[in-house]
Amino acid sequence: MPNLLRRNEHAIATAVAGAERARLLAQRVTLLARHWHTDELPQALRAAESAVRELGDARAAAELELARGVAAYYGAEVDAAAAPVQRALDAATDTGDVGLQAECEAWLGCIHGTLQREPARVLGHLHRAVRLGQPHRPLAVARALYVVATLYQEAELMDQSVRHYRRATLIARRENDEQLLAALHRYMTLAQVQQVRRARAAGRLDDEQLKQSLAGLGSAQQLTAVLAGEDASVQFGLRQGEMLRLAGEHERAIEVLDAVVDRAARAGMTWEATIARADHAVCLAHAGRLLDAHRIGALAEAELEPGYADYARAVVHDSLAELAGLLGRADRQARHAALSREAWATDADYCRRLREALLAQGPLTD
């Protein structure tokens, strides 16, 4: 069991009935979600809801709303995650819980950033998280800093990205949050994978960039296991499969993706699993397994949702266009290629607006 969950479990066991125990039960939901223990969430939510309902404590209720939002974020309902976190923020504001306000602001920035909402709105949440969290909730500051670091990375402002990652890492280490520290290293590497795919779409991908991404994934996976004791094999397998496919190592990619794609879909990694499934189909087609490629490609296409960010839609349609070409379907190849170009153009516009907003608002750390 990860250390954070073990500490929370001990605190619940020793807490007397009342507001503190109710808050700890709500926090357990958040911790389970952060560690991708999604199968344990329903029971944990019921326990927290029961405790909060019996107590009627406003702060415990706010913690529970935050937990619902974080559980939705990790449980394939990113679109639905913001509403409960906003309710938690409103409740925390009413009760004067500044630390919880900071935590909610950081999560809202994370959620809206994942959904590629208007950059100024996202950055507003993150700036408020840092301002409120510095004296009250350092870990909210760390979360906000690592979220904005990924945004700097998307905007190709790498010096600022590194500065924010480093500052977030220092805080997470000082506060002994192993899961957040591991997540920092994981998402720093996974954002690099997104850069690789954007570079490929723009025709400027080189072999060295691919090699660095593959090496970084392996190092980050080992570090995550050491720091947080969590099984990150599914997420890392998805990204490793992506990079192996782009490197033309189709047989190795098939071996990796065979083991993780369905597990990712079951765990609620929606758009990530869809990207990997489309990559899987392309690799199967290159390996001559055309019937399997057609079947899995159809699954990936069926999983595409309107709510997916432009980046995910661009990547999936690009893969489906390549797959259609390999299967001799010129009409479908042209359609998916056009949809991919359209989504890449919108994604490029988002990155441009993100860069402008980041430069206008300035950094969150010195």
C-alpha positions in Angstrom: 0.0 0.0 0.0 1.4 3.5 -0.9 2.6 5.5 2.1 0.0 8.3 1.8 -2.9 5.8 1.8 -1.3 3.9 4.8 -1.0 7.1 6.8 -4.6 8.1 5.9 -5.8 4.6 6.9 -4.0 4.9 10.3 -5.4 8.3 10.9 -9.0 7.1 10.2 -8.5 4.1 12.5 -7.4 6.4 15.4 -9.7 9.3 14.8 -12.8 9.7 17.0 -16.1 10.0 15.3 -16.8 13.5 14.2 -15.7 16.1 11.7 -12.1 15.0 11.6 -12.9 11.4 10.7 -15.4 12.5 8.1 -12.8 14.7 6.5 -10.3 11.9 6.5 -12.8 9.6 4.8 -13.3 12.2 2.1 -9.6 12.6 1.7 -9.2 8.9 1.3 -11.4 9.0 -1.8 -9.1 11.7 -3.2 -6.0 9.6 -2.4 -7.4 6.5 -3.9 -8.2 8.3 -7.1 -4.7 9.9 -7.2 -3.2 6.4 -7.0 -5.5 5.1 -9.7 -7.3 2.7 -7.3 -10.5 3.3 -9.2 -12.0 0.0 -8.3 -12.0 1.0 -4.6 -13.7 4.4 -5.2 -17.4 3.4 -5.0 -17.1 1.9 -1.5 -14.9 4.7 -0.3 -17.3 7.3 -1.6 -20.2 5.6 0.2 -18.3 5.5 3.5 -17.4 9.2 3.1 -20.9 10.2 2.1 -22.4 8.4 5.0 -20.1 10.0 7.5 -20.6 13.5 6.1 -24.4 13.1 5.9 -24.6 12.0 9.6 -22.4 14.9 10.7 -23.6 17.9 8.7 -20.2 19.6 8.9 -19.7 22.2 6.2 -16.0 21.7 5.8 -16.3 17.9 5.6 -19.0 18.4 3.0 -16.6 20.6 1.0 -13.9 18.0 1.2 -16.4 15.4 0.0 -17.2 17.6 -3.1 -13.5 17.9 -3.9 -13.2 14.1 -3.6 -16.1 13.6 -6.0 -14.4 15.9 -8.5 -11.0 14.2 -8.3 -12.7 10.8 -8.5 -14.5 11.9 -11.7 -11.2 13.3 -13.1 -9.5 9.9 -12.7 -12.6 7.9 -13.5 -13.2 8.7 -17.2 -15.5 11.7 -16.4 -13.1 14.6 -16.8 -15.9 16.8 -18.3 -18.0 16.2 -15.1 -15.1 16.8 -12.7 -15.2 20.6 -12.5 -18.7 21.0 -11.1 -18.1 19.3 -7.8 -14.7 20.9 -7.4 -16.4 24.3 -8.0 -19.0 23.5 -5.3 -16.1 22.6 -3.0 -14.4 25.9 -3.7 -17.7 27.8 -3.0 -18.1 25.9 0.3 -14.5 26.4 1.3 -14.9 30.2 0.6 -18.0 30.4 2.7 -16.4 28.6 5.6 -13.1 30.5 5.3 -11.0 27.5 4.7 -8.2 29.1 2.6 -6.1 26.0 2.4 -9.0 24.0 0.8 -9.7 27.0 -1.5 -6.1 26.7 -2.8 -6.5 23.0 -3.3 -9.7 23.5 -5.3 -8.2 26.2 -7.4 -5.2 24.0 -8.2 -7.5 21.1 -9.2 -9.8 23.4 -11.3 -6.7 24.6 -13.2 -5.7 20.9 -13.7 -9.1 19.9 -14.9 -9.6 22.8 -17.3 -6.1 22.5 -18.5 -6.6 18.9 -19.4 -9.7 19.9 -21.3 -7.8 22.7 -23.1 -10.2 25.4 -21.9 -9.4 29.0 -22.5 -5.8 29.5 -21.2 -6.6 32.8 -19.3 -9.2 30.9 -17.3 -6.9 28.0 -16.6 -4.1 30.3 -15.5 -6.4 32.3 -13.3 -7.1 29.2 -11.2 -3.5 28.3 -11.0 -2.4 31.8 -10.0 -5.0 31.9 -7.2 -3.9 28.5 -6.0 -0.4 29.7 -5.6 -1.4 33.0 -3.9 -3.8 31.3 -1.5 -1.7 28.2 -0.9 1.7 29.7 -0.1 0.8 30.4 3.6 -1.8 27.7 4.0 -1.4 24.7 1.6 2.0 24.2 0.1 1.0 21.1 -1.8 -1.7 23.0 -3.6 1.1 25.3 -4.7 3.1 22.3 -5.9 0.1 21.0 -7.9 -0.5 24.4 -9.5 3.2 24.7 -10.4 3.5 21.3 -12.0 0.3 21.9 -14.0 1.6 25.2 -15.3 4.9 23.6 -16.0 3.1 21.2 -18.4 1.4 24.2 -20.0 4.8 25.9 -20.5 6.0 22.6 -22.1 3.0 22.6 -24.5 3.7 26.2 -25.4 7.4 25.3 -26.0 8.6 27.7 -23.3 11.0 25.1 -21.9 13.1 27.3 -19.6 10.0 28.3 -17.6 8.7 24.8 -17.7 11.9 23.4 -16.1 11.8 26.2 -13.5 8.2 25.4 -12.5 8.9 21.6 -12.4 11.9 22.1 -10.2 10.0 24.3 -7.7 7.1 21.9 -7.6 9.5 19.0 -7.0 11.2 20.8 -4.1 7.8 21.5 -2.4 6.5 17.9 -2.9 9.7 16.5 -1.5 9.7 18.8 1.5 6.0 17.9 2.2 6.7 14.2 1.8 4.0 13.7 -0.8 5.5 10.7 -2.7 2.6 10.4 -5.1 2.7 14.1 -6.2 6.5 13.8 -6.5 6.1 10.7 -8.7 3.4 12.4 -10.7 5.7 15.3 -11.4 8.2 13.1 -13.1 5.6 11.1 -14.9 3.8 14.0 -16.4 7.0 15.9 -17.3 7.9 12.8 -19.4 4.4 12.3 -20.8 4.2 15.9 -21.9 7.4 15.3 -23.8 5.5 12.5 -25.6 2.9 15.0 -26.7 5.7 17.2 -28.1 6.9 14.3 -30.1 3.5 13.8 -31.7 3.1 17.5 -32.4 6.6 17.5 -34.0 5.7 14.5 -36.1 2.5 16.3 -37.3 4.5 19.4 -38.2 7.1 17.3 -40.1 10.0 18.2 -37.7 10.4 14.9 -35.7 14.0 13.5 -35.5 15.3 10.2 -34.3 17.1 11.8 -31.3 13.9 13.2 -29.9 12.3 9.7 -30.1 15.3 8.1 -28.4 15.2 10.7 -25.6 11.4 10.2 -25.0 11.8 6.4 -24.8 14.7 6.7 -22.4 12.8 9.2 -20.3 9.8 7.0 -20.0 11.8 4.1 -18.6 13.6 6.3 -16.1 10.3 8.0 -15.0 8.6 4.6 -14.6 11.4 3.3 -12.3 11.3 6.5 -10.3 7.6 6.4 -9.9 7.7 2.9 -8.5 10.4 3.8 -6.0 8.8 7.0 -4.8 5.2 6.1 -4.6 5.1 2.3 -4.7 2.4 2.5 -7.3 2.0 0.3 -10.4 2.3 2.9 -13.2 2.8 0.2 -15.8 -0.4 0.9 -17.7 0.2 4.6 -18.2 3.8 4.1 -19.1 2.9 1.2 -21.4 0.5 3.4 -23.3 3.2 6.0 -23.9 5.9 3.4 -24.6 3.7 1.8 -27.2 3.1 5.3 -28.8 6.8 5.9 -29.1 7.7 2.4 -30.4 5.0 2.8 -33.1 6.4 6.2 -34.2 9.9 4.6 -34.2 8.7 1.9 -36.6 9.2 -0.9 -34.0 5.8 -2.3 -34.7 6.3 -5.8 -33.2 7.6 -4.4 -29.9 4.8 -1.9 -29.8 2.2 -4.7 -30.3 3.7 -6.6 -27.4 3.5 -3.6 -25.1 0.0 -2.5 -26.2 -1.5 -6.0 -26.1 -0.9 -5.9 -22.4 -2.2 -2.4 -21.5 -4.8 -1.0 -23.9 -7.9 -2.8 -22.5 -6.6 -2.3 -18.9 -6.3 1.4 -19.6 -9.9 1.6 -21.0 -11.2 -0.2 -17.9 -9.3 2.1 -15.6 -11.0 5.1 -17.2 -8.0 6.5 -19.2 -10.5 7.4 -22.0 -8.6 9.5 -24.6 -5.3 7.9 -23.7 -6.6 4.4 -24.3 -8.2 5.5 -27.6 -4.9 6.9 -28.9 -3.1 3.7 -27.9 -5.8 1.6 -29.5 -5.4 3.4 -32.8 -1.7 3.0 -32.6 -2.2 -0.7 -31.9 -4.3 -1.1 -35.0 -1.6 0.6 -37.1 1.1 -1.7 -35.8 -1.0 -4.7 -36.4 -1.6 -3.7 -40.0 2.2 -3.1 -40.5 2.7 -6.7 -39.1 0.3 -8.1 -41.7 -2.5 -8.9 -39.2 -5.1 -7.0 -41.2 -8.3 -8.5 -39.7 -7.1 -7.7 -36.2 -6.0 -4.2 -37.4 -9.5 -3.5 -38.9 -11.3 -4.7 -35.8 -9.2 -2.7 -33.3 -9.2 0.4 -35.6 -13.0 0.2 -35.6 -13.0 0.1 -31.8 -10.8 3.2 -31.7 -13.0 5.1 -34.0 -16.1 4.1 -32.0 -14.4 5.4 -28.8 -13.7 8.9 -30.2 -15.9 11.3 -28.3 -16.8 14.9 -29.2 -15.5 16.0 -25.8 -11.9 14.8 -26.5 -9.4 17.7 -26.8 -8.2 18.6 -30.3 -4.8 17.0 -29.6 -6.4 13.6 -28.9 -8.7 13.8 -31.9 -5.8 14.9 -34.2 -3.6 12.0 -33.1 -6.4 9.4 -33.4 -7.6 10.5 -36.8 -3.9 10.6 -38.0 -3.5 7.0 -37.0 -6.8 6.0 -38.5 -5.8 7.6 -41.8 -2.6 5.6 -41.8 -4.5 2.5 -41.0 -7.0 3.1 -43.8 -4.1 3.5 -46.2 -2.6 0.2 -45.1 -6.0 -1.5 -45.5 -6.4 -0.1 -49.0 -9.3 2.2 -48.1 -8.4 5.4 -49.9 -11.8 7.1 -49.2 -11.5 6.6 -45.4 -7.8 7.5 -45.5 -8.7 10.9 -47.1 -11.5 11.5 -44.6 -9.5 10.8 -41.5 -6.5 12.8 -42.9 -8.7 15.8 -43.4 -10.2 15.5 -39.9 -6.7 15.1 -38.5 -5.4 18.3 -40.3 -8.4 20.2 -39.0 -7.8 19.1 -35.4 -4.1 19.8 -35.6 -4.8 23.3 -36.8 -7.1 23.9 -33.9 -4.6 22.4 -31.5 -1.8 24.6 -32.9 -4.1 27.6 -32.4 -4.6 26.5 -28.7 -0.9 26.2 -28.2 -0.4 29.7 -29.7 -3.1 31.2 -27.4 -1.6 29.3 -24.5 1.9 30.8 -25.2 0.5 34.3 -25.5 -1.4 33.9 -22.2 1.6 32.5 -20.3 3.8 35.3 -21.6 1.2 37.9 -20.6 0.5 36.6 -17.1 4.0 35.8 -16.2 5.5 32.9 -14.1 4.1 31.5 -10.9 7.6 31.2 -9.3 10.7 33.3 -9.1 
